[in-house]
Amino acid sequence: MEKDKIAVIGLGYVGLPLARLFATKFNVVGFDINESRINELSKGIDSTLEVEDEVLKSVLKTSQHDENGLICSSNLDDIKDCNYYIVTVPTPIDKNNRPNLTPLYKSSKTVAKVLKKGDVVIYESTVYPGATEDECVPILKKVSGLKFNQDFFVGYSPERINPGDKLHTVDKILKVTSGSTPEIAKKVDALYASIITAGTHLAPTIKVAEAAKVIENSQRDINIAFVNELLKIFDLMCIDIYDVLKAAGTKWNFLDFKPGLVGGHCIGVDPYYLAQKAQEVGYHPEIILAGRRVNDSMPKYFASEIIKVMIQNDFRVKNTKILILGITFKENCPDVRNTKAVEVIKELESYGSKVTVYDPWANPKEVLNLYNLVTQKNLPINNIFDVIILMVKHKEFMNHNFNSMLNSGGFIYDLKGFFKNKEV
Ligand SMILES: NC(=O)c1ccc[n+]([C@@H]2O[C@H](COP(=O)([O-])OP(=O)(O)OC[C@H]3O[C@@H](n4cnc5c(N)ncnc54)[C@H](O)[C@@H]3O)[C@@H](O)[C@H]2O)c1
């Protein structure tokens, strides 16, 4: 029997760790339309920092005759003899917060061009329930000319990794699986079970697996929105939210969420996928969209709070020198996509404040391209600031005493409660 050959379509935060893991046991081709990404990966470099260079290099094939291992390519010919196609492309939203399925459509078309009898296409991108069968399968059928569930099959297995998290890596997170027929579902489940040490959960249908993923992230978004609302209430009452959360957290079933900015590619985006589908089927989601509204209001809220403290401290706001610590969407990871820190910065700049951004993780070129903002990889230690804002909890900030970089009367605004109970 021919050994399985796997193509992973889209080698980003999700696709690369998965392709690397599969490559320890299978013949894998990583396919991406971004040629510069393919070039860096082929040299054993991962700029997302999800896979260590040595680990990546250890699976890269050195010869075509290697049985297992990974090659990275933008060439369709390199994936035509695969029998599993795993799609891990982005699922963003447009400017009106509506799902943008273009990468999913395009990658389905790519796969359909090389689809053969017996092949299985597994989607991992986060979507609303029904997207795989209603949106992707018709493209696969049309472009390939093959019959669904006779000639080719599909599966859905959502990814649950967390960028920058070195503890919960893909192999250590239980994987939900599903397939378009009971037999294919078992096959998909067995495929993942062969690499995921944490095990698998076979969902009864593809729609259940899709729904499970989108509610995981929607639940997080709503829980964060709740503590963000509490922050606003307790600020008005001059009560420290972190003291409240610490006290309430002594109860066994109190949920541990902290206030803050909700950006990035998942938590702030996925609830809109669920909301859109809910509206399509005739239900207006109250809680899901309320959570989104609260979380989307936080950049302006934090900026106005900072300006309030500046005025209370007799700073003129205009020309006030501000140092921002961190611009990525979350701590200890270089991902700057949809980071809400930028909205806080732009708001402060609109009042004429002079902002310097220090982030040891973000790629300054990427930040400049995406947001037209200059960032520094090194702490500007010889400069003095009126205000220092802790925006992201990067580990590098933990053991530094920023007091020496403050003007007299200056203050540190700690957006994450990071310095709480520390001498700053
Ligand atoms: N980032 C995460 O931690 C995370 C966690 C769980 C789920 N997800 C979901 O996984 C999916 C992928 O997210 P990501 O963070 O890896 O995205 P990403 O932007 O890091 O990577 C996607 C990759 O797909 C490539 N790509 C885009 N269109 C393509 C096409 N037509 N053909 C081939 N390659 C194409 C891009 O060049 C990019 O390298 C999304 O649906 C996301 O919601 C992400």
The ligand as a Gaussian input file, in Angstrom:
#p B3LYP/6-31G(d) Opt

LIG

0 1
 N       -2.711000      32.084000      14.772000
 C       -3.200000      31.195000      15.596000
 O       -2.658000      30.966000      16.654000
 C       -4.443000      30.389000      15.282000
 C       -4.911000      29.495000      16.231000
 C       -6.002000      28.709000      15.916000
 C       -6.626000      28.850000      14.679000
 N       -6.179000      29.769000      13.791000
 C       -6.846000      29.838000      12.491000
 O       -6.001000      29.186000      11.546000
 C       -6.077000      29.840000      10.277000
 C       -4.691000      30.265000       9.833000
 O       -4.201000      31.237000      10.739000
 P       -2.665000      31.639000      10.817000
 O       -2.516000      32.461000      12.042000
 O       -1.801000      30.453000      10.638000
 O       -2.537000      32.579000       9.527000
 P       -1.187000      33.127000       8.907000
 O       -1.526000      34.395000       8.223000
 O       -0.092000      33.099000       9.921000
 O       -0.803000      32.037000       7.813000
 C       -1.545000      31.771000       6.699000
 C       -0.620000      31.415000       5.552000
 O       -1.434000      31.051000       4.461000
 C       -0.844000      31.566000       3.274000
 N       -1.873000      31.662000       2.270000
 C       -2.841000      32.606000       2.125000
 N       -3.621000      32.317000       1.056000
 C       -3.132000      31.171000       0.519000
 C       -3.498000      30.385000      -0.606000
 N       -4.523000      30.721000      -1.368000
 N       -2.769000      29.286000      -0.878000
 C       -1.715000      28.942000      -0.116000
 N       -1.305000      29.651000       0.957000
 C       -2.021000      30.759000       1.267000
 C       -0.249000      32.891000       3.701000
 O        0.757000      33.302000       2.801000
 C        0.270000      32.571000       5.091000
 O        1.626000      32.161000       5.075000
 C       -7.077000      30.970000      10.462000
 O       -8.347000      30.520000      10.107000
 C       -7.026000      31.245000      11.946000
 O       -8.221000      31.825000      12.423000
 C       -5.089000      30.524000      14.056000

